[in-house]
Amino acid sequence: MQPAEELRYLILAAQREGERILTEVLRPLDLTPSQAEVLHVLQVHQPLSLIALGNLLICERGSPSRLVNGLVEAGFVKRIPSTTNGRMIELTLTEKGEEMVVRASAEEAVLYKFLTDTFEEQSLLDCIALLWRIVEKRPAGEALSRRIQ
């Protein structure tokens, strides 16, 4: 196997294992990793239009309307009329949604502890730098860049 091919499969395997761990720790909350991502983004950037939310998500390309609909039905997100554009709806967290973000963050700490226990601090920083080189100027990397600016 060529080194680049091995790297490809290792990235894919690491992503899948991370997703499995995250799915397992969020299962008791009846929350998916994608739903948790929406809640986290809204917590930091609300209020957001559906389009603006979609521009900040990594889990969903295009319009996250079905994802948001489920969170609205669960009582975590509410749609409110925009204060600047009467035809636009903005998304915000409900009190229940704010509470769920706190609970999800506590559960996600399991994954973060696994990662920090797996890598020495410098190795973790080197890994982050390597992964940024892979995703920079790509849609998911651009979405993440918008979120952390």
C-alpha positions in Angstrom: 0.0 0.0 0.0 1.3 3.4 -0.9 1.8 5.9 1.9 -0.8 8.3 0.5 -3.3 5.5 0.3 -2.5 4.4 3.8 -3.0 8.0 5.0 -6.3 8.1 3.2 -7.6 5.0 4.9 -6.2 6.0 8.3 -8.0 9.4 8.1 -11.2 7.6 7.1 -10.8 5.0 9.9 -10.0 7.7 12.5 -13.1 9.7 11.4 -15.3 6.7 11.7 -14.0 5.7 15.1 -14.4 9.3 16.4 -18.0 9.3 15.0 -18.7 5.9 16.7 -17.4 7.2 20.1 -19.4 10.4 19.8 -22.5 8.4 18.8 -22.1 6.2 21.8 -21.7 9.0 24.3 -24.6 11.0 22.9 -27.0 8.0 22.7 -28.3 8.4 26.3 -29.3 12.0 25.4 -31.1 10.7 22.3 -29.0 13.1 20.2 -27.0 12.4 17.1 -23.5 13.9 16.5 -25.0 16.1 13.7 -27.7 17.4 16.0 -25.2 18.1 18.7 -23.1 20.1 16.1 -26.1 22.2 15.2 -26.8 23.0 18.9 -23.1 23.9 19.5 -23.1 26.2 16.5 -26.3 27.9 17.5 -25.1 28.3 21.1 -22.1 30.4 19.8 -23.5 32.1 16.8 -27.3 32.5 17.3 -29.5 33.8 16.0 -28.8 32.4 12.6 -30.8 31.9 9.4 -31.0 28.4 8.0 -28.5 29.4 5.2 -26.1 31.0 7.7 -26.3 27.8 9.9 -25.6 25.6 6.9 -22.5 27.7 6.1 -21.1 26.9 9.5 -21.8 23.1 9.6 -19.4 20.4 8.8 -21.9 17.5 9.2 -24.3 18.7 6.6 -23.7 20.1 3.1 -26.4 22.3 1.6 -29.5 23.1 3.6 -29.8 21.5 7.0 -33.6 21.9 7.1 -34.5 18.3 8.0 -31.9 18.3 10.7 -33.3 21.6 12.1 -36.9 20.4 11.8 -36.1 17.5 14.1 -34.5 19.8 16.7 -37.5 22.2 16.5 -39.9 19.2 17.0 -37.8 18.1 20.0 -38.1 21.5 21.5 -34.4 22.4 21.3 -34.6 25.1 18.6 -37.1 27.7 17.9 -37.8 29.7 14.7 -38.4 33.4 15.2 -39.1 36.2 12.7 -36.0 38.1 11.8 -35.7 41.6 13.3 -34.0 42.9 10.1 -35.9 41.0 7.4 -39.6 40.2 7.8 -39.5 37.4 5.3 -36.6 35.6 7.0 -36.7 33.2 10.0 -33.9 33.0 12.4 -33.0 30.0 14.6 -32.2 30.2 18.3 -31.9 27.7 21.1 -34.7 27.3 23.5 -34.0 26.9 27.2 -34.3 23.2 26.7 -31.8 23.5 23.9 -29.4 25.5 26.0 -29.6 22.7 28.7 -29.0 20.0 26.1 -25.8 21.8 24.8 -24.4 21.7 28.3 -25.3 18.0 28.7 -23.9 17.1 25.3 -20.6 19.0 26.0 -20.2 17.0 29.2 -20.7 13.7 27.3 -18.4 14.8 24.4 -15.6 15.3 26.9 -15.2 11.5 26.8 -14.0 11.8 23.2 -11.8 14.8 23.9 -10.2 13.0 26.9 -9.5 9.9 24.7 -7.8 12.2 22.1 -5.7 14.1 24.7 -4.8 10.8 26.4 -3.8 9.3 23.1 -1.5 12.1 22.0 1.1 14.1 23.8 0.3 17.8 23.5 2.9 18.4 20.8 1.8 15.4 18.8 -1.8 16.6 19.1 -0.8 20.1 17.8 1.2 18.5 14.9 -1.8 16.3 14.0 -4.1 19.4 14.0 -1.7 21.2 11.7 -1.5 18.3 9.4 -5.3 17.9 9.2 -5.7 21.7 8.5 -3.4 21.3 5.5 -5.7 18.6 4.2 -9.0 20.6 4.7 -7.9 24.1 4.0 -9.6 25.7 1.0 -12.0 22.7 1.0 -15.7 23.1 1.9 -15.5 21.5 5.3 -12.3 23.3 6.2 -13.9 26.6 5.1 -17.0 26.0 7.3 -14.7 25.2 10.2 -12.7 28.4 9.6 -15.9 30.5 9.6 -16.8 28.9 12.9 -13.6 29.6 14.7 -13.0 33.1 13.5 
